[in-house]
Amino acid sequence: MNITTLIGIGASAFTAISMLPQLMKIIKEKKAEDISMWMLFVLFTGLALWIVYGIRKNDLILIVANSFSLILNAMIFCLALKYKSSNK
């Protein structure tokens, strides 16, 4: 494994887990008023395109990292819907 691959893995890992603190905060506080649904929509679109790009390039790192990010952000989206509607 070369240094470029290691950098790609590291960058993908950090990017993939970047929203984990936000998810944990929503779970802990049970509120999500400050979450922008438009931001999540744009992010979902970008992640989906990265996954398609990774598939077309046959790049497992891109596919796995962005799939993980998409799942994590889908969880944030679901909790945001739940807690935004329950807090009104």
N, C-alpha and C positions, 0 to 999 in steps of 0.2 A: 504494500500500500504506500503510495507516494504522498508527499506533503500536501499537494493540491487536493487529493481525496480527503485527507484528514481535516484540512481547512473546511472543505465542503460539508463534511459530517458535523464538525463543530458548529459551523454557521447554521446548519439545518436544525441541529438539536436546540440551540439557543432560541432560534426563531420559533420552533415548534412549541416550546414551553413558555414563550413570552407572555401568553395570556393566562397562565396557570395562577399567578397571584390574584388576578382579577376574579377568576372563577372561585378561588378560595374565599375571597372577600365577600362575594355575593352569597355563597353558601353560609358563611359565618354570620353575616349581618341580616340575611334574608330581605334584602332590598336592592333594587337595581334602577332607581330613578335616573341615575347619571349615565346609563348605558345608551349610546346612540344606536338605534336600530338601523339607521342608514349606514353608519360606519360598519356594522356587522354585515349588512348586505353587500357593501363594496368589498369587504374582506373575504366573504364567502366566494364572491365572483373571482377575485384574484387567486384564492387558494384552489378553486376548481380549475382555473386555467393553468396554474402551475402543475396540478396533477395530470391534466391532459398533456401538457408539454413534457412532463417526466415520462409519461407512457410513450409518447411519440419518439422521445430521445432514448427510450429504454434505460432510464436513469432511476434506479431503485432508491437512491438517497432522496431525490426530489419527490418521488411518489410517496414514500413512507413518511417523511417529515411533514409534507403538506397534507396528507391524509390525517395524520395525528392532529395537526393544527385545525383542520376542518371539523373533526370530531369535538375537540376542545371548545371551539367557538360555537358549535351547534349546541353544546351543553349550556354555554353562557346565554345563547339566544333563548333557549327554552326556559331557563331560570329567570331571565329578564322578562319574558312574557308572563311567567307565573307571578313574579313578585311585583311587577309594575301593575298588573291588574288587581292583585290582592291588596295592594296598599292604597288604592284609590277610594 
